[in-house]
Amino acid sequence: MAVTADLKAHRPTVPEEASVTERLAEFVCGIRPGDVPEAVLESAAGYVLDWLGCPIAGLPSAPGRALLKHTSQQPDGVISALGLSRGRSPQVAAFHNGAVSHITEMDDVDRASIIHPGAVVIPAALALAELLERGGRELLTAVTLGYEIAIRVGQSVGKTHYFHWHNTSTCGVFGAAAAAGWLLGLDREQMVWALGNAGTQASGLWQFIQDGTMSKHLHAGRAASNGVLAAELAECGFSGARQILEGSQGFWAATAPDGDPGAVTRGLGKDPWKLPGVSIKPYPSCRHTHAAVDAALALHRRLGQVRPEQVASLEIEGYKSTLDLCDNPDPNSLYAAKFSVHYTAARALLDGHLRLDDFEDSARADPRIRLVMARTSARVDERLDALYPTRLPARLTLTLQDGRRLTEEVLDAKGDPECQLTRAELESKFSGLLAGTPYQGREQRYLGELRDLASRTNVRGLLAL
């Protein structure tokens, strides 16, 4: 799905002497419609398609129903809110569409920044594109810009930030503000304010994972909505910090003790666009489990049907963040299972798949999976850890009761740019996500509209139920 794109199109010159925030604002405001290469816009349309399936699939879930109830209680507006027949305000719609898109754990992810950019940037861009009745090309340009800014900020924060802070929210809000601000036509000063007020709203703590609550979805929704708010306020003349990133009381000082501030502007306007390098997820679990899932699937293919009593031990080796977030040999909820490398690997090993229904209550209680999880361990491997976050690898060693030992190592998981989904696989994933939702039966309509998204003259109503 990912493409490699050059920079032959116009890119603005960014003055070196400006603050980091000012340089980002200069870059975003300097992009004109038509500056993003066609290959990147085509790739962006694929990410919008991939994103759209995720919130639709999240609607029937418990958090999806709660979000639908909350959004239905808000005043009517003109911006599409997935699952509702009547629109809402831009901020409410961005919040709703962002939150429900992060439920299934199947939204895209950028490895280097550890961000799910689609869940934050696309809802913000769609809200403003619908409000202003912009066309598909402008929407895709805004999405590309939002991915660029979110990923660059995410690359700057370092590994320590991610232990406490959810990058999708803390860094994604900058991308949401950039996308929304570009569509609003903010000037350079207003864009500085938008980024400044996006940064002061950056939030999202990982504590929810301890008891499997729904806060992760709130992170994506709030970042999308806060980005829209920051851009709308800037258009009204509401100022924001000029050095929100690098200031002594700013974002990096507060949250990124081992960060790389230079990553934000390094190659800005010169390097290839970030969007085509974002990974698309084939499995509905935390991205940190995916290499282990691929390795388990490879073991399943080698052995054919694996019986749980055959397994003497399953050793999982990987990088530190996998253990920080996914070292859970006894998950007791749907969310805990999605963040358990033990559960996801055991399921893939025994059944040869990892699907949405594999996380239902009955599936999690499966005694076969419980037996294998009890014989599964996870640890950090220094060589694999050194590859992170450029790569998110894993190695599985399966020891059978008959003494055989089989090992599979995966450096690049399915869906990464090195092992990308084909267009057919992407469309199959989308169709599968619509099953059992109010949108089932509309797959071909959406596929057709999104194939031609760049030529659409007005995106309002694109998501209408």
CORRA-V130497 format. One record per run of one state. SS is the DSSP state (hx for helix, st for strand, lp for the rest). FROM is the first residue (numbers start at 0). TO is the last residue. If there is no record, write none. Layout:
BEGIN
ss->SS from->FROM to->TO
ss->SS from->FROM to->TO
END
This chain:
BEGIN
ss->lp from->0 to->18
ss->hx from->19 to->29
ss->lp from->30 to->36
ss->hx from->37 to->57
ss->lp from->58 to->60
ss->hx from->61 to->71
ss->lp from->72 to->75
ss->st from->76 to->76
ss->lp from->77 to->77
ss->st from->78 to->78
ss->lp from->79 to->85
ss->st from->86 to->87
ss->lp from->88 to->88
ss->hx from->89 to->99
ss->lp from->100 to->107
ss->st from->108 to->109
ss->lp from->110 to->113
ss->st from->114 to->114
ss->lp from->115 to->115
ss->hx from->116 to->130
ss->lp from->131 to->134
ss->hx from->135 to->155
ss->lp from->156 to->156
ss->hx from->157 to->163
ss->st from->164 to->164
ss->lp from->165 to->165
ss->hx from->166 to->169
ss->lp from->170 to->170
ss->hx from->171 to->183
ss->lp from->184 to->186
ss->hx from->187 to->198
ss->lp from->199 to->203
ss->st from->204 to->204
ss->hx from->205 to->209
ss->lp from->210 to->213
ss->hx from->214 to->234
ss->lp from->235 to->249
ss->hx from->250 to->254
ss->lp from->255 to->259
ss->hx from->260 to->262
ss->lp from->263 to->273
ss->hx from->274 to->276
ss->lp from->277 to->277
ss->st from->278 to->278
ss->lp from->279 to->285
ss->hx from->286 to->302
ss->lp from->303 to->306
ss->hx from->307 to->309
ss->st from->310 to->317
ss->lp from->318 to->318
ss->hx from->319 to->325
ss->lp from->326 to->332
ss->hx from->333 to->337
ss->lp from->338 to->339
ss->hx from->340 to->350
ss->lp from->351 to->354
ss->hx from->355 to->358
ss->lp from->359 to->359
ss->hx from->360 to->363
ss->lp from->364 to->365
ss->hx from->366 to->373
ss->lp from->374 to->374
ss->st from->375 to->379
ss->lp from->380 to->380
ss->hx from->381 to->386
ss->lp from->387 to->392
ss->st from->393 to->399
ss->lp from->400 to->403
ss->st from->404 to->409
ss->lp from->410 to->415
ss->hx from->416 to->418
ss->lp from->419 to->421
ss->hx from->422 to->433
ss->lp from->434 to->441
ss->hx from->442 to->450
ss->lp from->451 to->451
ss->hx from->452 to->454
ss->lp from->455 to->464
END
